[in-house]
Amino acid sequence: MKEKNDKKTIWAWAMFDWANQSYNMVILSTIFPAYYVAITANKQNGNMVTFLGHKYINTVLSSYILGLSYLIIVAILPILTSIADYKGHKKLYMQLFTWMGSLACAGLFFFTMDTFVFGMICFGLASVGYCGGFVFYNSYLPQIATEDKQDAVSAKGFIYGFAGSIVVQVLCFVFVLSPKTFGITDDVAARLSFLIVGIWWIGFSLIPFYLLPKGVPNAGSHEYNVLTGGFKELVKVWRKVKEMPLLKRFLPAFFFYSVGVQTILLVAANFGAKELKMPEEDLITIILLIQIVAIIGAAITAKMSAKYGNTKVLAGIIAIWCVICGAVYFVANAHQFYAAAVVVGLVMGGVQSLSRSTYSKYIPQNIPDTASYFSFYDVTEKLSIVVGLFTFGFVEAITHEMRDSALVLDCFFAVGFILLISLMVVETRVRSAESVAA
């Protein structure tokens, strides 16, 4: 096994982000949401669509499908990550989920109203693949970097991801903006983008698949049944988490602010297309702007955390998110949406990279079972997305206003901010006690 902080290993790890963030950009944030709203728009029928015999508002259905996919992840990943640690199959599971996601994404090339059910199933499976692969990817962080380097390495991963997604988006932009140049129609250009993402995703993932180390088996000398062994490992980790004063306080704070952060990122494009009637090219431009600014934000956050500490910087970022989410209710035109996008970009990369590295610092270092520990982090994040998406969709279904849904999300940010302040107090006490003991 290679030593920690190996440059080639860290580069390979970051390339996984480079590969899969194209899904986040094109499928969740730009072309797919605009394409989906366009083909399902029907003012005379209240933008209703039929899925498996039930009628839904188009954007409510997409929120529910995403929410369900994350709920599936919440249900299965605690078992899979424990088994991955127990048998040392961390990289294998990362490969399986990545293949699932990329193939489902490529399947969206065939998504039309005639294949609506098939398309929505592919949409959900792509989400499951993306989330599943990312869990095992995250769990590599404490395995490849020492504690003092984890903030910078985490930020590097997100920077690579943002940069890779921009390259893919520009490539897809060429087809979407000028389909006639290639002898194709607008809808084919959009669907071709989904195929490009699937190929890019699996293609560049081959680099980390080849270079990243395998997981370290943690089964000891006993031969357990795979399923029961995984549960035993999970229970052991849960007992340890409850005894860690900082970690057990960080997780609920992370849950509440992630409800807001993740949901806003997932529904932003639908909001622009539906509430502000923004054309596809404007939405793509805005999301590109967010990604570019996010690179700067992630780098700045890593430096600020080194100077002021992770928890203080996180609390400041969440305070900014509170203001942004409240302001969304009053956004009335594209110019205001652009302004909000710049601020979102600055805090988006920062909150994601810093949350991951903060959690990585709070768990025990130099242990083989990092996937089991990170299952709690990822289950917390995915459960927050489930709550956020279903809350957003439910409020919209009742009020028929996405703005009202955004206002409800602000309450989650507020609770997350309060819990972070509480964590700061406890962290100060723990650090003081450690200094006295030393």
C-alpha positions in Angstrom: 0.0 0.0 0.0 1.4 3.4 -0.9 2.2 6.1 1.6 -0.3 8.9 2.2 0.0 12.1 0.3 1.3 10.4 -2.8 0.8 12.9 -5.7 -0.2 10.3 -8.3 -2.7 8.6 -6.0 -4.3 12.0 -5.1 -4.4 13.0 -8.8 -6.2 9.7 -9.7 -8.6 10.2 -6.8 -9.4 13.8 -8.1 -9.9 12.4 -11.6 -13.0 10.5 -10.4 -14.6 13.9 -9.6 -13.4 15.1 -13.0 -15.3 12.2 -14.5 -18.6 12.1 -12.7 -19.4 15.8 -12.1 -20.4 16.0 -15.8 -23.5 14.2 -14.6 -24.1 16.8 -11.9 -23.8 19.6 -14.5 -25.6 18.3 -17.5 -28.2 16.0 -16.0 -29.1 17.7 -12.8 -28.3 21.3 -13.5 -28.6 22.4 -17.1 -29.6 20.5 -20.3 -31.7 17.7 -18.8 -33.9 20.0 -16.6 -34.5 22.4 -19.5 -35.2 19.5 -21.9 -37.5 17.8 -19.4 -39.5 21.0 -18.7 -39.8 21.7 -22.4 -41.1 18.3 -23.4 -43.5 18.0 -20.5 -44.8 21.6 -20.5 -48.6 21.7 -21.0 -50.3 24.8 -19.7 -53.8 23.6 -20.6 -53.3 20.5 -18.4 -51.4 22.3 -15.6 -48.0 20.8 -16.6 -49.3 17.4 -15.5 -47.5 14.2 -16.6 -48.5 10.5 -16.1 -46.1 8.1 -14.6 -47.0 4.5 -13.8 -50.7 5.3 -13.8 -50.5 8.4 -11.6 -50.6 12.1 -12.5 -48.0 14.6 -11.2 -46.9 18.2 -11.8 -43.9 17.7 -14.1 -41.3 19.3 -11.7 -42.9 17.6 -8.7 -42.4 14.2 -10.4 -38.7 14.9 -11.1 -38.2 15.9 -7.5 -39.9 12.7 -6.3 -37.9 10.5 -8.6 -34.6 12.0 -7.4 -35.8 11.8 -3.8 -36.6 8.1 -4.3 -33.2 7.4 -5.8 -31.5 8.9 -2.8 -33.8 7.0 -0.5 -32.6 3.8 -2.2 -29.1 4.8 -1.5 -29.9 5.5 2.2 -31.4 2.0 2.5 -28.6 0.0 0.9 -25.3 1.8 1.4 -24.9 1.2 5.1 -24.8 -2.5 4.3 -22.6 -2.1 1.2 -20.0 0.1 2.8 -19.7 -2.2 5.8 -19.3 -5.2 3.5 -16.8 -3.3 1.4 -14.6 -2.7 4.4 -15.1 -6.2 5.7 -14.0 -7.8 2.5 -11.8 -5.0 1.1 -14.0 -4.4 -1.9 -14.3 -0.7 -1.7 -13.0 -0.1 -5.3 -15.2 -2.8 -6.7 -18.4 -1.2 -5.4 -17.2 2.2 -6.7 -16.9 0.6 -10.2 -20.3 -1.1 -10.1 -22.2 2.0 -9.2 -20.2 4.1 -11.7 -21.1 1.6 -14.5 -24.7 1.7 -13.5 -24.8 5.5 -13.5 -23.0 6.0 -16.7 -25.0 3.4 -18.7 -28.3 4.8 -17.3 -27.2 8.3 -18.3 -26.4 7.1 -21.8 -29.8 5.5 -21.9 -31.4 9.0 -21.6 -30.4 9.5 -25.2 -33.7 7.6 -26.0 -35.8 9.7 -23.6 -38.9 11.2 -25.4 -42.5 11.5 -24.4 -43.0 8.2 -26.2 -40.5 6.6 -23.9 -41.4 8.7 -20.8 -41.4 5.9 -18.2 -38.1 4.4 -19.5 -36.5 7.8 -19.5 -37.6 8.6 -15.9 -36.3 5.1 -14.7 -32.9 5.9 -16.4 -33.0 9.3 -14.7 -33.4 7.6 -11.3 -30.8 4.9 -11.9 -28.3 7.5 -13.0 -28.8 9.2 -9.7 -28.3 6.0 -7.8 -25.1 5.2 -9.7 -23.7 8.7 -9.1 -24.5 8.7 -5.4 -23.3 5.2 -4.8 -20.0 5.7 -6.5 -19.4 8.9 -4.6 -19.8 7.2 -1.2 -16.8 4.9 -1.8 -14.9 7.7 -3.5 -15.3 9.9 -0.4 -14.1 7.1 1.9 -10.7 7.2 0.2 -9.9 10.6 1.6 -8.4 9.6 5.0 -6.7 6.6 3.3 -4.8 8.7 0.8 -4.1 12.0 2.7 -2.9 12.8 6.2 -5.2 15.0 8.4 -3.3 18.2 7.8 -3.7 17.7 4.0 -7.3 16.6 3.9 -8.8 20.1 3.4 -6.6 20.8 0.4 -7.0 17.4 -1.1 -10.8 17.5 -0.7 -10.9 21.0 -2.3 -8.7 19.6 -5.1 -11.3 16.9 -5.8 -14.1 19.5 -6.1 -11.9 21.8 -8.2 -11.2 18.9 -10.7 -14.9 18.1 -10.7 -16.0 21.7 -11.5 -13.3 22.0 -14.2 -14.3 18.7 -15.8 -17.9 19.5 -15.8 -17.2 22.8 -17.5 -15.3 21.1 -20.3 -18.2 18.6 -20.9 -20.8 21.4 -20.7 -19.0 23.5 -23.3 -18.7 20.4 -25.5 -22.5 19.8 -25.2 -23.1 23.5 -25.6 -21.7 23.3 -29.2 -24.4 20.8 -30.2 -27.2 22.5 -28.3 -26.6 26.0 -29.6 -26.0 25.0 -33.2 -27.7 21.7 -34.0 -28.3 22.5 -37.6 -24.5 22.7 -38.1 -24.4 19.0 -37.4 -27.6 18.2 -39.3 -29.7 17.4 -36.1 -32.7 18.8 -34.4 -32.8 20.6 -31.1 -34.2 17.6 -29.2 -31.6 15.3 -30.6 -28.8 17.7 -29.7 -30.1 17.7 -26.1 -30.3 13.9 -26.0 -26.8 13.6 -27.6 -25.5 15.5 -24.6 -26.8 12.8 -22.3 -24.9 10.2 -24.3 -21.7 12.3 -24.2 -22.0 12.5 -20.4 -22.3 8.8 -20.1 -19.2 8.1 -22.2 -17.2 10.8 -20.5 -18.2 9.5 -17.0 -17.1 6.0 -17.5 -14.2 6.8 -19.7 -12.3 9.0 -17.2 -13.3 6.8 -14.3 -11.0 4.2 -15.7 -8.1 6.2 -14.4 -9.0 6.0 -10.7 -10.2 2.4 -11.2 -6.7 1.6 -12.4 -4.5 3.7 -10.0 -6.4 3.9 -6.7 -5.5 1.3 -4.1 -7.9 -1.5 -3.2 -9.8 -1.4 0.1 -8.1 -3.0 3.1 -9.9 -6.1 4.4 -11.1 -5.7 8.0 -12.3 -9.2 8.7 -9.6 -10.3 11.0 -9.2 -14.1 11.3 -12.9 -14.9 11.4 -15.0 -16.0 8.5 -18.4 -14.3 8.8 -21.3 -14.4 6.5 -20.9 -11.3 4.2 -24.2 -9.8 5.1 -24.1 -10.4 8.9 -20.4 -9.4 9.0 -21.3 -6.1 7.3 -24.0 -5.4 9.9 -21.6 -6.2 12.8 -19.1 -3.7 11.4 -21.8 -1.1 11.0 -23.0 -1.5 14.6 -19.4 -1.3 15.9 -18.9 2.0 14.0 -22.2 3.4 15.2 -21.2 2.8 18.9 -18.0 4.6 18.3 -19.7 7.6 16.7 -21.9 8.0 19.7 -18.8 8.3 21.9 -17.2 11.1 19.8 -18.5 14.5 21.1 -17.6 16.4 18.0 -18.6 13.9 15.4 -22.0 13.2 16.9 -22.8 17.0 17.0 -21.4 17.6 13.5 -23.7 15.1 11.8 -27.1 16.7 12.8 -25.8 20.2 11.8 -24.6 18.7 8.5 -28.0 17.1 7.9 -30.0 20.3 8.3 -27.8 22.6 6.2 -27.4 19.9 3.6 -31.2 19.7 3.2 -31.0 23.3 1.9 -27.7 23.2 0.0 -28.3 20.0 -1.9 -32.0 20.6 -2.7 -31.3 24.1 -4.1 -28.6 22.8 -6.3 -30.9 20.1 -7.7 -33.9 22.3 -8.3 -32.2 25.5 -9.4 -32.5 24.8 -13.2 -36.1 23.8 -12.9 -36.8 27.1 -11.0 -35.2 29.1 -13.8 -36.9 27.3 -16.6 -40.3 27.2 -15.0 -40.6 30.3 -12.8 -38.5 32.8 -14.8 -39.1 31.2 -18.3 -35.4 31.3 -19.0 -34.3 29.7 -22.3 -31.9 26.7 -22.2 -28.9 28.7 -23.3 -29.3 31.2 -20.5 -29.6 28.4 -17.9 -26.5 26.7 -19.3 -24.6 30.0 -19.0 -25.7 30.5 -15.4 -24.7 27.0 -14.3 -21.3 27.4 -16.1 -20.9 30.7 -14.2 -21.7 28.9 -10.9 -19.1 26.1 -11.6 -16.4 28.6 -12.5 -17.0 30.7 -9.4 -17.2 27.5 -7.3 -13.6 26.6 -8.3 -12.5 29.9 -6.7 -14.8 29.4 -3.8 -13.4 26.0 -3.0 -9.8 27.2 -3.1 -10.6 30.3 -0.9 -12.5 28.1 1.6 -9.5 25.7 2.0 -7.2 28.6 2.8 -9.7 30.2 5.2 -10.2 27.0 7.0 -6.4 26.7 7.6 -6.5 30.2 9.2 -9.7 30.3 11.1 -10.7 26.7 11.5 -13.3 24.5 9.7 -16.3 25.1 12.0 -16.1 28.9 12.0 -15.8 29.0 8.2 -18.7 26.5 7.8 -20.9 28.6 10.1 -20.1 31.7 8.1 -20.9 30.0 4.8 -24.2 28.7 6.1 -25.1 32.2 7.3 -24.6 33.3 3.6 -26.8 30.4 2.4 -29.6 31.5 4.7 -29.6 34.9 3.1 -29.4 33.5 -0.5 -32.3 31.0 0.1 -34.5 33.8 1.6 -33.7 36.0 -1.4 -34.8 33.4 -3.9 -38.4 34.0 -2.9 -38.1 37.6 -4.3 -36.1 36.8 -7.5 -38.2 38.1 -10.4 -35.9 38.2 -13.4 -32.9 36.7 -15.1 -30.5 39.5 -13.9 -31.4 38.8 -10.2 -31.0 35.1 -10.9 -27.5 35.7 -12.3 -26.5 37.7 -9.2 -27.8 35.0 -6.9 -25.9 32.4 -9.0 -22.5 34.2 -8.4 -23.0 34.1 -4.7 -24.2 30.4 -4.8 -21.1 29.5 -6.8 -18.8 31.1 -4.2 -20.3 29.2 -1.3 -21.3 26.0 -3.1 -17.8 24.5 -3.6 -16.7 25.7 -0.2 -19.5 24.1 1.8 -19.2 20.7 0.0 -15.4 20.3 0.2 -15.1 21.7 3.7 -18.0 19.5 5.0 -16.2 16.4 3.7 -12.8 17.2 5.1 -14.2 18.3 8.4 -15.9 14.9 8.8 -12.7 13.2 7.7 -10.8 15.0 10.5 -13.4 14.0 13.1 -13.2 10.3 12.5 -10.2 8.2 13.8 -7.2 8.4 11.5 -5.2 5.5 10.2 -8.0 2.9 10.4 -9.0 0.4 7.7 -12.8 0.8 7.9 -13.1 4.3 6.4 -16.0 3.2 4.2 -18.1 2.2 7.2 -17.4 5.6 8.8 -18.2 7.5 5.6 -21.4 5.6 5.3 -22.8 7.7 8.1 -21.6 10.8 6.4 -23.1 9.8 3.1 -26.3 8.4 4.5 -26.8 11.7 6.4 -26.3 13.7 3.2 -28.5 11.5 1.1 -31.2 11.4 3.7 -31.1 15.2 3.8 -31.6 15.3 0.1 -34.6 12.9 0.4 -36.2 15.2 3.0 -35.3 18.3 1.0 -36.7 17.1 -2.4 -39.9 15.6 -0.9 -40.4 18.8 1.1 -39.8 21.0 -1.9 -42.1 18.8 -4.1 -44.8 18.6 -1.5 -44.9 22.3 -0.9 -45.0 23.0 -4.6 -47.8 20.4 -5.1 -49.9 22.2 -2.5 -49.2 25.9 -3.3 -48.2 25.5 -7.0 -45.3 27.9 -6.2 -41.7 26.9 -6.2 -40.9 30.1 -4.4 -42.8 28.9 -1.3 -40.8 25.7 -1.4 -37.6 27.7 -1.4 -38.8 29.7 1.6 -39.4 26.5 3.6 -35.9 25.3 2.9 -34.5 28.4 4.6 -35.8 27.0 7.9 -33.4 24.1 7.5 -30.5 26.4 6.9 -31.3 28.3 10.1 -31.4 25.1 12.2 -28.1 24.0 10.7 -26.5 27.3 11.5 -27.6 27.2 15.1 -26.3 23.6 15.5 -22.9 24.7 14.0 -22.7 27.4 16.6 -23.3 24.8 19.3 -20.6 22.6 17.8 -18.1 25.5 17.9 -18.7 25.9 21.7 -18.2 22.2 22.3 -15.1 22.1 20.0 -13.6 24.9 22.0 -14.1 23.0 25.3 -12.7 19.8 23.8 -9.6 21.5 22.4 -9.0 23.3 25.7 -9.3 20.0 27.6 -6.8 18.4 25.2 -4.3 21.3 25.7 -4.5 21.0 29.5 -4.0 17.2 29.3 -1.0 17.7 27.0 
